[in-house]
Amino acid sequence: MSDLEQDYSALRKCEKCGGEMKLIGRLPRRLQHPARTVFRCAACDNVVQE
């Protein structure tokens, strides 16, 4: 696991179950859409983007 993944995973907890979320990836900025960071909960499979 890279340092970036460890940093993001340590900061992100699932809103549904409180479990640890894993960094899935980063989506680059496109035209008027901002860059996104995508996380998935290991416990309940909840997926979120910021």
C-alpha positions as CSV (number, residue, x, y, z in Angstrom):
1,M,0.0,0.0,0.0
2,S,1.4,3.4,-0.9
3,D,1.8,6.3,1.5
4,L,-1.0,8.1,-0.3
5,E,-3.4,5.2,0.3
6,Q,-2.4,5.0,4.0
7,D,-2.9,8.7,4.5
8,Y,-6.4,8.7,2.9
9,S,-7.5,5.4,4.5
10,A,-6.5,6.6,8.0
11,L,-8.7,9.7,7.6
12,R,-11.8,8.2,6.1
13,K,-14.5,6.3,8.1
14,C,-17.7,4.9,6.6
15,E,-20.8,7.1,7.3
16,K,-23.1,4.0,7.3
17,C,-21.2,1.5,9.5
18,G,-18.2,3.4,10.9
19,G,-15.8,0.9,9.3
20,E,-12.5,1.8,7.6
21,M,-12.7,3.0,4.0
22,K,-10.1,2.0,1.4
23,L,-8.9,4.4,-1.3
24,I,-10.0,3.0,-4.6
25,G,-8.6,5.7,-6.9
26,R,-8.5,9.2,-8.0
27,L,-10.5,10.6,-11.0
28,P,-8.7,13.5,-12.8
29,R,-10.3,16.9,-13.3
30,R,-12.3,17.1,-16.6
31,L,-13.4,20.3,-18.1
32,Q,-15.7,21.9,-15.5
33,H,-15.8,18.8,-13.2
34,P,-13.3,18.8,-10.2
35,A,-10.9,16.0,-9.4
36,R,-12.5,13.2,-7.3
37,T,-11.2,10.7,-4.8
38,V,-13.1,7.5,-4.5
39,F,-13.3,5.3,-1.4
40,R,-15.0,1.9,-0.6
41,C,-15.9,0.5,2.8
42,A,-14.4,-2.9,3.4
43,A,-17.3,-3.9,5.8
44,C,-20.5,-2.8,4.0
45,D,-19.3,-2.0,0.4
46,N,-20.4,1.6,0.6
47,V,-18.7,3.7,-2.1
48,V,-18.2,7.5,-1.8
49,Q,-16.4,10.2,-3.7
50,E,-15.1,13.5,-2.5
